[in-house]
Amino acid sequence: MLEGKAVIEDTDMPLKMQIQAMASASEALDLYDVLDCTSIATHIKKEFDTKYGCGWQCVVGSSFGCFFTHSKGTFMYFTLETLNFLIFKGASYLI
């Protein structure tokens, strides 16, 4: 397992879910090359879909911008090693 420490930048997730997110990220970094951000994100998304129900989104990389609406209690943005991780469950809203 990776020895690096995650730095949480922002979150509204419950603590148990935060721990799962960081553990999934660490596991993915052990399984995939650090440059294979798509496989890392896919691994985390599939774990969250399985554990917490469908609809999760995951973005992994060293530089990205984003704008999204998420369901309350499902957002986390953190850094581990050289990568940034954004995990959230999408929310729909009516215009």
FIVOSE-106769 format. One record per residue: residue number from 1; y, z, x of N, C-alpha, C, O, CB in turn. Coordinates in Angstrom, 1 decimal. Each point is the difference from the previous one (the first is absolute). Glycine has a CB too. Example, Ala and Ser with C-alpha at 12.3 -4.5 7.8 and 13.67 -1.06 7.14 Angstrom:
# FIVOSE-106769
@drenpa->1; n.v->-5.7; n.w->7.8; n.u->13.2; ca.v->1.2; ca.w->0.0; ca.u->-0.9; c.v->1.2; c.w->0.0; c.u->0.9; o.v->0.0; o.w->0.7; o.u->1.0; cb.v->-1.2; cb.w->0.5; cb.u->-2.9
@drenpa->2; n.v->2.3; n.w->-1.9; n.u->1.5; ca.v->1.1; ca.w->0.0; ca.u->0.9; c.v->1.1; c.w->0.8; c.u->-0.8; o.v->1.1; o.w->0.1; o.u->0.5; cb.v->-1.7; cb.w->-2.3; cb.u->0.7
***
This chain:
# FIVOSE-106769
@drenpa->1; n.v->-1.2; n.w->0.0; n.u->0.8; ca.v->1.2; ca.w->0.0; ca.u->-0.8; c.v->1.2; c.w->0.0; c.u->0.9; o.v->0.1; o.w->0.6; o.u->1.1; cb.v->-1.3; cb.w->0.6; cb.u->-3.0
@drenpa->2; n.v->2.3; n.w->-1.8; n.u->1.4; ca.v->1.2; ca.w->-0.2; ca.u->0.7; c.v->0.7; c.w->1.4; c.u->0.3; o.v->-0.1; o.w->0.8; o.u->-0.9; cb.v->0.4; cb.w->-3.1; cb.u->-0.1
@drenpa->3; n.v->0.3; n.w->2.5; n.u->2.1; ca.v->0.6; ca.w->1.3; ca.u->0.4; c.v->1.4; c.w->0.1; c.u->-0.4; o.v->0.6; o.w->1.0; o.u->0.0; cb.v->-2.2; cb.w->-0.9; cb.u->1.8
@drenpa->4; n.v->2.3; n.w->-1.3; n.u->-2.1; ca.v->1.4; ca.w->0.0; ca.u->-0.3; c.v->0.3; c.w->0.9; c.u->-1.3; o.v->-0.8; o.w->0.1; o.u->-0.9; cb.v->1.0; cb.w->-2.4; cb.u->2.0
@drenpa->5; n.v->1.1; n.w->2.8; n.u->-1.1; ca.v->0.4; ca.w->0.7; ca.u->-1.2; c.v->0.9; c.w->-0.8; c.u->-0.9; o.v->0.9; o.w->-0.7; o.u->0.5; cb.v->-1.0; cb.w->2.8; cb.u->0.9
@drenpa->6; n.v->-0.2; n.w->-2.0; n.u->-2.6; ca.v->0.8; ca.w->-0.8; ca.u->-1.0; c.v->1.3; c.w->0.7; c.u->-0.2; o.v->0.1; o.w->1.3; o.u->-0.1; cb.v->-2.2; cb.w->-2.2; cb.u->-1.1
@drenpa->7; n.v->3.2; n.w->0.1; n.u->1.0; ca.v->1.3; ca.w->0.6; ca.u->-0.4; c.v->0.4; c.w->-0.5; c.u->-1.3; o.v->0.1; o.w->-1.2; o.u->-0.2; cb.v->0.6; cb.w->1.3; cb.u->2.6
@drenpa->8; n.v->-0.6; n.w->0.8; n.u->-3.4; ca.v->0.3; ca.w->-0.4; ca.u->-1.3; c.v->1.5; c.w->-0.2; c.u->-0.1; o.v->0.8; o.w->0.9; o.u->0.2; cb.v->-2.8; cb.w->0.4; cb.u->-1.2
@drenpa->9; n.v->2.4; n.w->-2.5; n.u->0.6; ca.v->1.4; ca.w->-0.4; ca.u->-0.2; c.v->0.5; c.w->0.4; c.u->-1.4; o.v->1.2; o.w->0.5; o.u->-0.1; cb.v->-1.5; cb.w->-2.4; cb.u->1.8
@drenpa->10; n.v->-0.5; n.w->1.6; n.u->-2.7; ca.v->0.4; ca.w->0.3; ca.u->-1.4; c.v->-1.3; c.w->0.0; c.u->-0.9; o.v->-0.9; o.w->-0.8; o.u->0.3; cb.v->3.3; cb.w->-0.2; cb.u->0.1
@drenpa->11; n.v->-2.4; n.w->1.8; n.u->-1.4; ca.v->-1.2; ca.w->0.0; ca.u->-0.9; c.v->0.4; c.w->0.8; c.u->-1.2; o.v->0.8; o.w->0.8; o.u->-0.1; cb.v->-2.4; cb.w->-1.0; cb.u->2.0
@drenpa->12; n.v->0.8; n.w->-0.1; n.u->-3.0; ca.v->0.0; ca.w->0.8; ca.u->-1.2; c.v->-1.4; c.w->0.2; c.u->-0.4; o.v->-0.3; o.w->0.5; o.u->-1.2; cb.v->2.6; cb.w->-1.4; cb.u->0.5
@drenpa->13; n.v->-3.3; n.w->0.6; n.u->1.6; ca.v->-1.4; ca.w->0.3; ca.u->-0.3; c.v->-0.3; c.w->1.4; c.u->0.1; o.v->0.6; o.w->0.8; o.u->0.7; cb.v->-1.1; cb.w->-3.1; cb.u->0.2
@drenpa->14; n.v->-0.5; n.w->2.8; n.u->-1.7; ca.v->-0.6; ca.w->1.3; ca.u->0.2; c.v->-0.6; c.w->0.1; c.u->1.4; o.v->-0.4; o.w->-1.0; o.u->0.6; cb.v->-0.1; cb.w->1.2; cb.u->-3.1
@drenpa->15; n.v->0.5; n.w->1.0; n.u->3.1; ca.v->-0.5; ca.w->0.2; ca.u->1.3; c.v->-1.4; c.w->-0.5; c.u->0.3; o.v->-0.3; o.w->-0.6; o.u->1.0; cb.v->1.7; cb.w->2.6; cb.u->-1.0
@drenpa->16; n.v->-2.3; n.w->-1.8; n.u->-1.0; ca.v->-1.4; ca.w->-0.5; ca.u->0.2; c.v->0.0; c.w->-1.5; c.u->0.2; o.v->-0.8; o.w->-0.5; o.u->0.8; cb.v->-0.1; cb.w->2.5; cb.u->-2.2
@drenpa->17; n.v->1.7; n.w->-2.7; n.u->0.6; ca.v->0.0; ca.w->-1.4; ca.u->0.1; c.v->0.7; c.w->-0.5; c.u->1.3; o.v->-0.4; o.w->-1.0; o.u->0.6; cb.v->0.5; cb.w->0.9; cb.u->-3.1
@drenpa->18; n.v->0.9; n.w->0.9; n.u->3.0; ca.v->0.6; ca.w->-0.3; ca.u->1.3; c.v->-1.0; c.w->0.1; c.u->1.1; o.v->-0.1; o.w->-0.9; o.u->0.9; cb.v->2.3; cb.w->1.7; cb.u->-1.8
@drenpa->19; n.v->-3.0; n.w->0.2; n.u->0.9; ca.v->-1.1; ca.w->0.2; ca.u->1.0; c.v->-0.9; c.w->-1.2; c.u->-0.1; o.v->-0.5; o.w->-0.4; o.u->1.1; cb.v->0.7; cb.w->2.9; cb.u->-1.2
@drenpa->20; n.v->-0.6; n.w->-2.9; n.u->-1.1; ca.v->-0.9; ca.w->-1.1; ca.u->-0.1; c.v->0.6; c.w->-1.3; c.u->0.6; o.v->-0.7; o.w->-0.8; o.u->0.6; cb.v->-0.3; cb.w->1.9; cb.u->-2.7
@drenpa->21; n.v->2.3; n.w->-1.3; n.u->1.8; ca.v->0.7; ca.w->-1.2; ca.u->0.5; c.v->-0.1; c.w->0.0; c.u->1.5; o.v->-0.3; o.w->-1.1; o.u->0.6; cb.v->1.8; cb.w->1.0; cb.u->-2.6
@drenpa->22; n.v->-1.1; n.w->1.2; n.u->2.7; ca.v->0.0; ca.w->0.0; ca.u->1.4; c.v->-1.4; c.w->-0.1; c.u->0.6; o.v->-0.2; o.w->-0.6; o.u->1.1; cb.v->2.2; cb.w->2.0; cb.u->-1.2
@drenpa->23; n.v->-3.0; n.w->-0.8; n.u->-0.5; ca.v->-1.4; ca.w->-0.1; ca.u->0.4; c.v->-0.5; c.w->-1.5; c.u->-0.1; o.v->-0.7; o.w->-0.5; o.u->0.9; cb.v->0.3; cb.w->2.9; cb.u->-1.6
@drenpa->24; n.v->0.8; n.w->-3.0; n.u->-0.4; ca.v->-0.4; ca.w->-1.4; ca.u->-0.2; c.v->0.6; c.w->-0.9; c.u->1.0; o.v->-0.6; o.w->-0.9; o.u->0.6; cb.v->0.3; cb.w->1.3; cb.u->-3.0
@drenpa->25; n.v->1.6; n.w->-0.2; n.u->2.8; ca.v->0.7; ca.w->-0.7; ca.u->1.0; c.v->-0.6; c.w->0.2; c.u->1.3; o.v->-0.2; o.w->-1.0; o.u->0.8; cb.v->2.3; cb.w->1.1; cb.u->-2.1
@drenpa->26; n.v->-2.4; n.w->1.1; n.u->1.7; ca.v->-0.7; ca.w->0.3; ca.u->1.3; c.v->-1.3; c.w->-0.7; c.u->0.1; o.v->-0.4; o.w->-0.6; o.u->1.0; cb.v->1.6; cb.w->2.8; cb.u->-1.0
@drenpa->27; n.v->-2.0; n.w->-2.1; n.u->-1.1; ca.v->-1.3; ca.w->-0.7; ca.u->0.0; c.v->0.1; c.w->-1.5; c.u->0.2; o.v->-0.7; o.w->-0.6; o.u->0.7; cb.v->-0.2; cb.w->2.5; cb.u->-2.2
@drenpa->28; n.v->1.9; n.w->-2.5; n.u->0.8; ca.v->0.2; ca.w->-1.4; ca.u->0.1; c.v->0.4; c.w->-0.4; c.u->1.4; o.v->-0.5; o.w->-1.1; o.u->0.5; cb.v->1.2; cb.w->1.0; cb.u->-2.9
@drenpa->29; n.v->0.1; n.w->0.9; n.u->3.0; ca.v->0.4; ca.w->-0.3; ca.u->1.4; c.v->-1.2; c.w->0.1; c.u->1.0; o.v->0.0; o.w->-0.6; o.u->1.0; cb.v->2.3; cb.w->1.4; cb.u->-1.5
@drenpa->30; n.v->-3.3; n.w->0.0; n.u->0.2; ca.v->-1.2; ca.w->0.1; ca.u->0.8; c.v->-0.9; c.w->-1.2; c.u->-0.3; o.v->-0.7; o.w->-0.4; o.u->1.0; cb.v->0.8; cb.w->2.9; cb.u->-1.1
@drenpa->31; n.v->0.0; n.w->-3.1; n.u->-1.1; ca.v->-0.9; ca.w->-1.1; ca.u->-0.3; c.v->0.5; c.w->-1.4; c.u->0.4; o.v->-0.7; o.w->-0.9; o.u->0.3; cb.v->-0.1; cb.w->2.3; cb.u->-2.2
@drenpa->32; n.v->2.2; n.w->-1.5; n.u->1.8; ca.v->0.6; ca.w->-1.3; ca.u->0.2; c.v->1.0; c.w->0.0; c.u->1.2; o.v->0.5; o.w->1.0; o.u->0.4; cb.v->-0.8; cb.w->-1.5; cb.u->-2.9
@drenpa->33; n.v->0.5; n.w->-0.7; n.u->3.0; ca.v->1.0; ca.w->-0.1; ca.u->1.1; c.v->1.4; c.w->0.3; c.u->-0.6; o.v->0.3; o.w->-0.3; o.u->-1.1; cb.v->-1.7; cb.w->-1.5; cb.u->2.3
@drenpa->34; n.v->2.2; n.w->2.4; n.u->-0.4; ca.v->1.3; ca.w->0.5; ca.u->-0.4; c.v->0.9; c.w->-1.2; c.u->-0.5; o.v->0.9; o.w->0.2; o.u->-0.7; cb.v->-1.1; cb.w->1.7; cb.u->2.3
@drenpa->35; n.v->-0.1; n.w->-3.1; n.u->-1.1; ca.v->0.7; ca.w->-1.2; ca.u->-0.4; c.v->-0.4; c.w->-0.6; c.u->-1.3; o.v->0.6; o.w->-0.9; o.u->-0.6; cb.v->-0.2; cb.w->0.4; cb.u->3.0
@drenpa->36; n.v->-1.6; n.w->1.0; n.u->-2.9; ca.v->-0.5; ca.w->-0.6; ca.u->-1.2; c.v->0.5; c.w->0.9; c.u->-1.2; o.v->-0.8; o.w->0.7; o.u->-0.7; cb.v->-1.3; cb.w->-1.6; cb.u->1.9
@drenpa->37; n.v->3.4; n.w->0.8; n.u->-1.5; ca.v->0.6; ca.w->0.8; ca.u->-1.0; c.v->-0.6; c.w->-0.3; c.u->-1.4; o.v->0.0; o.w->0.9; o.u->-0.9; cb.v->2.1; cb.w->-0.8; cb.u->2.3
@drenpa->38; n.v->-2.5; n.w->-1.3; n.u->-1.7; ca.v->-0.5; ca.w->-0.4; ca.u->-1.3; c.v->-1.3; c.w->0.7; c.u->-0.3; o.v->-0.2; o.w->0.6; o.u->-1.1; cb.v->1.2; cb.w->-2.8; cb.u->1.3
@drenpa->39; n.v->-1.9; n.w->2.3; n.u->0.8; ca.v->-1.3; ca.w->0.7; ca.u->-0.2; c.v->0.2; c.w->1.5; c.u->-0.1; o.v->-0.7; o.w->0.7; o.u->-0.8; cb.v->-0.4; cb.w->-2.5; cb.u->2.1
@drenpa->40; n.v->2.1; n.w->2.3; n.u->-0.5; ca.v->0.3; ca.w->1.5; ca.u->-0.1; c.v->0.5; c.w->0.3; c.u->-1.4; o.v->-0.4; o.w->1.0; o.u->-0.7; cb.v->0.9; cb.w->-0.9; cb.u->3.1
@drenpa->41; n.v->0.4; n.w->-0.9; n.u->-2.9; ca.v->0.6; ca.w->0.2; ca.u->-1.4; c.v->-1.1; c.w->-0.2; c.u->-1.1; o.v->0.0; o.w->0.8; o.u->-0.9; cb.v->2.3; cb.w->-1.6; cb.u->1.8
@drenpa->42; n.v->-3.1; n.w->-0.1; n.u->-0.7; ca.v->-1.1; ca.w->-0.3; ca.u->-1.0; c.v->-0.9; c.w->1.2; c.u->0.0; o.v->-0.4; o.w->0.5; o.u->-1.1; cb.v->0.5; cb.w->-3.0; cb.u->1.5
@drenpa->43; n.v->-0.5; n.w->3.0; n.u->0.7; ca.v->-0.9; ca.w->1.2; ca.u->0.1; c.v->0.6; c.w->1.2; c.u->-0.8; o.v->-0.7; o.w->0.6; o.u->-0.8; cb.v->-0.1; cb.w->-1.4; cb.u->3.1
@drenpa->44; n.v->2.1; n.w->1.1; n.u->-2.1; ca.v->0.7; ca.w->1.1; ca.u->-0.6; c.v->0.1; c.w->-0.2; c.u->-1.5; o.v->-0.3; o.w->0.9; o.u->-0.8; cb.v->1.6; cb.w->-0.5; cb.u->2.9
@drenpa->45; n.v->-0.9; n.w->-1.6; n.u->-2.5; ca.v->0.1; ca.w->-0.4; ca.u->-1.4; c.v->-1.3; c.w->0.2; c.u->-0.8; o.v->-0.1; o.w->0.6; o.u->-1.1; cb.v->1.9; cb.w->-2.2; cb.u->1.7
@drenpa->46; n.v->-2.9; n.w->1.1; n.u->0.0; ca.v->-1.3; ca.w->0.1; ca.u->-0.6; c.v->-0.5; c.w->1.4; c.u->-0.2; o.v->-0.5; o.w->0.4; o.u->-1.0; cb.v->-0.1; cb.w->-2.6; cb.u->2.0
@drenpa->47; n.v->0.9; n.w->3.0; n.u->0.0; ca.v->-0.3; ca.w->1.5; ca.u->-0.1; c.v->0.7; c.w->0.6; c.u->-1.1; o.v->-0.5; o.w->0.8; o.u->-0.8; cb.v->0.0; cb.w->-0.7; cb.u->3.3
@drenpa->48; n.v->1.8; n.w->-0.4; n.u->-2.6; ca.v->0.8; ca.w->0.7; ca.u->-1.0; c.v->-0.3; c.w->-0.6; c.u->-1.4; o.v->-0.1; o.w->0.8; o.u->-1.0; cb.v->1.9; cb.w->-0.5; cb.u->2.6
@drenpa->49; n.v->-2.1; n.w->-1.6; n.u->-1.7; ca.v->-0.5; ca.w->-0.5; ca.u->-1.3; c.v->-1.3; c.w->0.7; c.u->-0.5; o.v->-0.1; o.w->0.3; o.u->-1.2; cb.v->1.2; cb.w->-2.6; cb.u->1.8
@drenpa->50; n.v->-2.0; n.w->2.5; n.u->0.3; ca.v->-1.3; ca.w->0.6; ca.u->-0.3; c.v->0.2; c.w->1.5; c.u->-0.4; o.v->-0.5; o.w->0.5; o.u->-1.0; cb.v->-0.6; cb.w->-2.1; cb.u->2.6
@drenpa->51; n.v->1.9; n.w->2.3; n.u->-0.8; ca.v->0.2; ca.w->1.5; ca.u->-0.2; c.v->1.0; c.w->0.3; c.u->-1.2; o.v->-0.3; o.w->1.0; o.u->-0.7; cb.v->-0.2; cb.w->-0.7; cb.u->3.2
@drenpa->52; n.v->1.5; n.w->-1.1; n.u->-2.6; ca.v->1.1; ca.w->0.4; ca.u->-0.9; c.v->0.3; c.w->-1.1; c.u->-1.1; o.v->0.9; o.w->0.2; o.u->-0.8; cb.v->0.1; cb.w->1.1; cb.u->2.6
@drenpa->53; n.v->-1.9; n.w->-2.3; n.u->-2.0; ca.v->0.2; ca.w->-1.0; ca.u->-1.0; c.v->0.7; c.w->-1.2; c.u->0.5; o.v->0.8; o.w->0.1; o.u->1.0; cb.v->-0.8; cb.w->1.7; cb.u->-2.7
@drenpa->54; n.v->-0.1; n.w->-2.9; n.u->1.1; ca.v->0.5; ca.w->-1.3; ca.u->0.4; c.v->1.6; c.w->0.0; c.u->-0.1; o.v->0.6; o.w->0.8; o.u->-0.7; cb.v->-2.7; cb.w->-1.9; cb.u->0.0
@drenpa->55; n.v->2.7; n.w->0.2; n.u->1.5; ca.v->1.4; ca.w->-0.3; ca.u->-0.1; c.v->0.8; c.w->0.5; c.u->1.3; o.v->1.2; o.w->-0.1; o.u->0.0; cb.v->-1.5; cb.w->0.3; cb.u->-2.4
@drenpa->56; n.v->-0.4; n.w->0.2; n.u->3.4; ca.v->0.6; ca.w->0.5; ca.u->1.2; c.v->0.5; c.w->-1.2; c.u->0.9; o.v->-0.7; o.w->-1.1; o.u->0.0; cb.v->-0.7; cb.w->3.2; cb.u->-0.1
@drenpa->57; n.v->2.5; n.w->-1.9; n.u->0.8; ca.v->0.5; ca.w->-1.0; ca.u->0.9; c.v->0.1; c.w->0.7; c.u->1.4; o.v->0.3; o.w->1.1; o.u->0.1; cb.v->1.0; cb.w->-2.4; cb.u->-2.0
@drenpa->58; n.v->-1.5; n.w->0.5; n.u->2.9; ca.v->0.2; ca.w->0.5; ca.u->1.4; c.v->0.6; c.w->-1.0; c.u->0.9; o.v->-0.4; o.w->-1.2; o.u->0.0; cb.v->-1.6; cb.w->2.7; cb.u->-0.4
@drenpa->59; n.v->3.0; n.w->-1.1; n.u->1.1; ca.v->0.7; ca.w->-0.9; ca.u->1.0; c.v->-0.1; c.w->0.7; c.u->1.3; o.v->0.3; o.w->1.2; o.u->0.2; cb.v->1.3; cb.w->-2.2; cb.u->-1.9
@drenpa->60; n.v->-2.0; n.w->0.3; n.u->2.8; ca.v->-0.2; ca.w->0.5; ca.u->1.3; c.v->0.7; c.w->-0.9; c.u->1.0; o.v->-0.2; o.w->-1.3; o.u->-0.1; cb.v->-2.0; cb.w->2.4; cb.u->-0.5
@drenpa->61; n.v->3.0; n.w->-0.6; n.u->1.5; ca.v->0.6; ca.w->-0.8; ca.u->1.0; c.v->1.0; c.w->0.8; c.u->0.9; o.v->0.2; o.w->1.1; o.u->-0.3; cb.v->-0.5; cb.w->-3.1; cb.u->-1.2
@drenpa->62; n.v->0.8; n.w->1.3; n.u->2.4; ca.v->1.0; ca.w->0.6; ca.u->0.9; c.v->1.5; c.w->-0.2; c.u->-0.5; o.v->0.9; o.w->0.7; o.u->0.4; cb.v->-2.5; cb.w->-0.9; cb.u->1.5
@drenpa->63; n.v->1.7; n.w->-0.8; n.u->-2.7; ca.v->1.4; ca.w->-0.3; ca.u->-0.5; c.v->-0.2; c.w->-0.8; c.u->-1.3; o.v->-0.5; o.w->-1.1; o.u->-0.1; cb.v->1.5; cb.w->1.0; cb.u->2.4
@drenpa->64; n.v->-0.5; n.w->0.7; n.u->-3.4; ca.v->0.0; ca.w->-0.7; ca.u->-1.3; c.v->1.1; c.w->0.6; c.u->-0.9; o.v->0.4; o.w->1.2; o.u->0.2; cb.v->-2.9; cb.w->-1.7; cb.u->0.0
@drenpa->65; n.v->2.9; n.w->-0.2; n.u->-1.2; ca.v->0.9; ca.w->0.5; ca.u->-1.0; c.v->-0.7; c.w->-0.1; c.u->-1.3; o.v->-0.9; o.w->-0.8; o.u->-0.2; cb.v->3.0; cb.w->0.1; cb.u->1.5
@drenpa->66; n.v->-1.6; n.w->1.5; n.u->-2.3; ca.v->-0.7; ca.w->-0.1; ca.u->-1.3; c.v->0.9; c.w->0.6; c.u->-1.1; o.v->1.0; o.w->0.7; o.u->0.3; cb.v->-3.2; cb.w->-0.5; cb.u->0.9
@drenpa->67; n.v->1.9; n.w->-0.5; n.u->-2.4; ca.v->0.7; ca.w->0.5; ca.u->-1.2; c.v->-1.0; c.w->0.0; c.u->-1.1; o.v->-0.6; o.w->-1.1; o.u->-0.3; cb.v->2.9; cb.w->0.3; cb.u->1.1
@drenpa->68; n.v->-2.6; n.w->1.9; n.u->-1.4; ca.v->-1.1; ca.w->0.1; ca.u->-1.0; c.v->0.3; c.w->1.2; c.u->-0.9; o.v->0.8; o.w->0.8; o.u->0.2; cb.v->-2.4; cb.w->-1.8; cb.u->1.4
@drenpa->69; n.v->0.8; n.w->0.9; n.u->-2.7; ca.v->0.0; ca.w->1.1; ca.u->-1.0; c.v->-1.4; c.w->0.6; c.u->0.0; o.v->-1.0; o.w->-0.7; o.u->0.0; cb.v->2.8; cb.w->-0.3; cb.u->-1.4
@drenpa->70; n.v->-1.9; n.w->2.3; n.u->1.6; ca.v->-1.3; ca.w->0.7; ca.u->0.1; c.v->-0.1; c.w->1.1; c.u->-1.1; o.v->0.9; o.w->0.5; o.u->-0.6; cb.v->-1.0; cb.w->-1.0; cb.u->3.0
@drenpa->71; n.v->-1.2; n.w->0.8; n.u->-2.7; ca.v->-0.3; ca.w->1.0; ca.u->-1.0; c.v->0.3; c.w->1.4; c.u->0.7; o.v->-0.2; o.w->0.1; o.u->1.2; cb.v->-1.6; cb.w->-1.5; cb.u->-2.3
@drenpa->72; n.v->2.3; n.w->2.3; n.u->0.4; ca.v->0.4; ca.w->1.3; ca.u->0.5; c.v->-1.2; c.w->0.7; c.u->0.6; o.v->-1.1; o.w->0.0; o.u->-0.6; cb.v->2.9; cb.w->0.2; cb.u->-1.1
@drenpa->73; n.v->-1.6; n.w->0.3; n.u->2.9; ca.v->-1.1; ca.w->0.8; ca.u->0.7; c.v->-0.9; c.w->-0.9; c.u->0.8; o.v->-1.1; o.w->0.5; o.u->0.3; cb.v->1.3; cb.w->1.2; cb.u->-2.1
@drenpa->74; n.v->0.1; n.w->-3.0; n.u->2.0; ca.v->-0.9; ca.w->-0.9; ca.u->0.7; c.v->0.6; c.w->-0.7; c.u->1.2; o.v->-0.6; o.w->-0.9; o.u->0.5; cb.v->-0.5; cb.w->0.6; cb.u->-2.7
@drenpa->75; n.v->2.2; n.w->0.8; n.u->2.7; ca.v->0.7; ca.w->-0.7; ca.u->1.1; c.v->-0.1; c.w->0.8; c.u->1.3; o.v->0.2; o.w->1.2; o.u->0.0; cb.v->1.4; cb.w->-2.2; cb.u->-1.7
@drenpa->76; n.v->-1.9; n.w->0.3; n.u->2.8; ca.v->0.0; ca.w->0.6; ca.u->1.3; c.v->0.4; c.w->-1.0; c.u->1.1; o.v->-0.5; o.w->-1.1; o.u->0.0; cb.v->-1.2; cb.w->2.8; cb.u->-0.8
@drenpa->77; n.v->2.6; n.w->-1.4; n.u->1.6; ca.v->0.4; ca.w->-0.8; ca.u->1.2; c.v->-0.1; c.w->0.9; c.u->1.2; o.v->0.7; o.w->1.0; o.u->0.1; cb.v->0.9; cb.w->-2.5; cb.u->-1.5
@drenpa->78; n.v->-2.5; n.w->1.0; n.u->2.4; ca.v->-0.2; ca.w->0.8; ca.u->1.2; c.v->-0.2; c.w->-0.9; c.u->1.2; o.v->-0.3; o.w->-1.2; o.u->-0.2; cb.v->-0.6; cb.w->3.1; cb.u->-1.2
@drenpa->79; n.v->1.0; n.w->-1.3; n.u->2.5; ca.v->-0.3; ca.w->-0.7; ca.u->1.3; c.v->-1.2; c.w->0.6; c.u->0.7; o.v->-0.1; o.w->1.3; o.u->0.0; cb.v->2.6; cb.w->-1.9; cb.u->0.2
@drenpa->80; n.v->-3.3; n.w->-0.2; n.u->0.3; ca.v->-1.2; ca.w->0.5; ca.u->0.8; c.v->-0.2; c.w->-1.0; c.u->1.2; o.v->-0.1; o.w->-1.2; o.u->-0.2; cb.v->-1.0; cb.w->2.3; cb.u->-1.9
@drenpa->81; n.v->1.1; n.w->-0.5; n.u->3.3; ca.v->0.0; ca.w->-0.8; ca.u->1.2; c.v->1.2; c.w->-0.9; c.u->0.0; o.v->1.2; o.w->0.4; o.u->-0.1; cb.v->-3.7; cb.w->-0.4; cb.u->0.2
@drenpa->82; n.v->2.3; n.w->-1.4; n.u->0.0; ca.v->1.2; ca.w->-0.9; ca.u->0.0; c.v->0.2; c.w->-0.7; c.u->-1.3; o.v->0.9; o.w->-0.9; o.u->-0.1; cb.v->-1.4; cb.w->0.6; cb.u->2.5
@drenpa->83; n.v->-0.2; n.w->0.7; n.u->-3.4; ca.v->0.1; ca.w->-0.7; ca.u->-1.3; c.v->0.6; c.w->0.9; c.u->-1.1; o.v->-0.1; o.w->1.2; o.u->0.0; cb.v->-1.9; cb.w->-2.5; cb.u->0.6
@drenpa->84; n.v->2.7; n.w->0.6; n.u->-1.6; ca.v->0.5; ca.w->0.6; ca.u->-1.2; c.v->-0.9; c.w->-0.3; c.u->-1.1; o.v->-0.6; o.w->-1.1; o.u->-0.1; cb.v->3.0; cb.w->1.0; cb.u->0.9
@drenpa->85; n.v->-2.6; n.w->1.1; n.u->-1.7; ca.v->-0.9; ca.w->-0.1; ca.u->-1.1; c.v->0.8; c.w->0.3; c.u->-1.3; o.v->0.6; o.w->1.0; o.u->-0.1; cb.v->-2.6; cb.w->-0.4; cb.u->1.5
@drenpa->86; n.v->1.9; n.w->-1.5; n.u->-2.4; ca.v->0.6; ca.w->0.2; ca.u->-1.3; c.v->-1.1; c.w->-0.1; c.u->-1.0; o.v->-0.7; o.w->-1.1; o.u->-0.1; cb.v->2.9; cb.w->0.2; cb.u->0.8
@drenpa->87; n.v->-2.4; n.w->1.9; n.u->-1.5; ca.v->-1.1; ca.w->0.1; ca.u->-1.0; c.v->0.6; c.w->0.4; c.u->-1.3; o.v->0.8; o.w->1.0; o.u->0.0; cb.v->-2.6; cb.w->-0.5; cb.u->1.7
@drenpa->88; n.v->1.5; n.w->-1.2; n.u->-2.8; ca.v->0.6; ca.w->0.3; ca.u->-1.3; c.v->-0.9; c.w->-0.6; c.u->-1.1; o.v->-0.6; o.w->-1.0; o.u->0.3; cb.v->2.9; cb.w->1.3; cb.u->0.7
@drenpa->89; n.v->-2.2; n.w->0.3; n.u->-2.1; ca.v->-0.6; ca.w->-0.7; ca.u->-1.2; c.v->1.1; c.w->-0.6; c.u->-0.8; o.v->1.0; o.w->0.7; o.u->-0.4; cb.v->-2.9; cb.w->1.0; cb.u->0.3
@drenpa->90; n.v->1.8; n.w->-2.9; n.u->-0.2; ca.v->1.1; ca.w->-0.8; ca.u->-0.7; c.v->0.2; c.w->0.6; c.u->-1.4; o.v->-0.9; o.w->0.5; o.u->-0.6; cb.v->0.3; cb.w->-2.5; cb.u->1.9
@drenpa->91; n.v->1.8; n.w->1.8; n.u->-1.8; ca.v->0.4; ca.w->0.4; ca.u->-1.3; c.v->0.6; c.w->-1.2; c.u->-0.7; o.v->0.7; o.w->-0.8; o.u->0.6; cb.v->-0.3; cb.w->3.2; cb.u->0.1
@drenpa->92; n.v->-0.7; n.w->-2.5; n.u->-2.0; ca.v->0.7; ca.w->-1.1; ca.u->-0.8; c.v->1.0; c.w->0.7; c.u->-0.8; o.v->0.0; o.w->1.1; o.u->-0.5; cb.v->-2.1; cb.w->-2.5; cb.u->0.5
@drenpa->93; n.v->3.1; n.w->0.6; n.u->-0.3; ca.v->1.1; ca.w->0.4; ca.u->-0.9; c.v->0.5; c.w->-1.1; c.u->-0.8; o.v->-0.2; o.w->-1.2; o.u->0.4; cb.v->0.9; cb.w->2.9; cb.u->1.3
@drenpa->94; n.v->-0.1; n.w->-1.4; n.u->-2.8; ca.v->0.4; ca.w->-1.1; ca.u->-1.0; c.v->1.5; c.w->-0.2; c.u->0.3; o.v->0.8; o.w->0.9; o.u->0.2; cb.v->-2.5; cb.w->-0.3; cb.u->-1.9
@drenpa->95; n.v->2.1; n.w->-1.9; n.u->1.7; ca.v->1.4; ca.w->-0.3; ca.u->0.1; c.v->0.7; c.w->-0.1; c.u->-1.3; o.v->1.2; o.w->-0.3; o.u->-0.1; cb.v->-1.7; cb.w->-0.9; cb.u->2.2
***
